[in-house]
């Protein structure tokens, strides 16, 4: 399966391949459904995950990621964040 992953360094989406048998979701009616983190593959309940800052569907919604991968994503967000301009 192919997903879009944001590349902070190049400021564009790149193709990310994950196994076809992984269950990845951006939305779920059943918060107890077991899904896979698209970054590491860990299984978790959808309601226990976080909305990814990097893995997005074509509408821009983030896939559910585990807490460890979410923290790593936030570290990359902080690293590549452009300084805010003072007005």
C-alpha positions in Angstrom: 0.0 0.0 0.0 1.2 3.5 -0.7 0.7 6.5 1.6 1.8 10.1 1.4 4.4 11.2 3.9 5.5 14.8 4.4 9.2 15.4 3.9 10.2 18.4 6.0 13.6 18.8 4.4 12.3 19.1 0.9 8.9 20.5 1.8 6.9 18.0 -0.3 5.1 14.7 0.0 7.0 11.5 -0.8 5.7 8.1 -1.4 5.8 5.7 1.7 5.2 2.0 1.2 3.6 0.0 4.0 2.5 -3.7 4.0 -0.9 -4.4 2.3 -2.1 -6.2 5.4 -1.7 -3.2 7.8 -4.9 -1.5 8.9 -4.2 2.2 8.7 -7.0 4.8 9.2 -7.6 8.5 9.4 -11.1 8.1 10.8 -12.9 5.2 12.6 -16.4 4.9 14.1 -15.1 2.2 16.5 -12.5 3.8 18.8 -11.5 0.3 20.0 -10.6 -0.9 16.5 -7.1 -2.2 16.3 -5.1 -0.3 13.7 -1.4 -0.2 12.7 0.8 2.8 13.1 1.9 3.6 9.5 5.4 4.6 10.7 6.4 1.6 12.8 3.6 -0.9 12.3 2.7 -1.1 16.0 -0.9 -2.3 16.7 -3.0 0.1 18.9 -6.6 1.0 19.5 -7.6 3.8 17.2 -8.8 5.9 20.2 -5.3 5.6 21.8 -3.5 7.1 18.8 -2.7 10.6 17.5 -3.3 12.3 14.2 0.0 12.1 12.3 1.8 15.3 11.4 3.4 13.5 8.4 1.2 10.7 7.1 -1.8 12.3 5.3 -4.5 11.1 3.0 -5.2 13.2 -0.2 -7.6 15.4 1.8 -4.9 16.3 4.3 -6.3 14.2 7.2 -3.6 12.6 9.4 -3.4 8.8 9.8 -3.5 7.4 13.4 0.0 6.9 14.7 1.3 5.6 18.1 2.5 7.9 20.8 6.2 7.1 20.2 6.1 7.9 16.5 4.0 11.0 17.2 6.7 12.4 19.6 9.3 11.7 16.9 7.2 13.6 14.4 6.8 16.6 16.7 10.6 16.6 17.1 10.9 16.9 13.3 8.2 19.6 13.2 10.2 21.7 15.8 13.5 21.1 13.9 12.1 22.3 10.6 9.6 25.0 11.8 10.3 28.3 10.2 10.7 31.1 12.7 7.7 33.3 13.1 8.0 36.9 11.8 7.4 39.7 14.3 5.1 42.3 12.9 
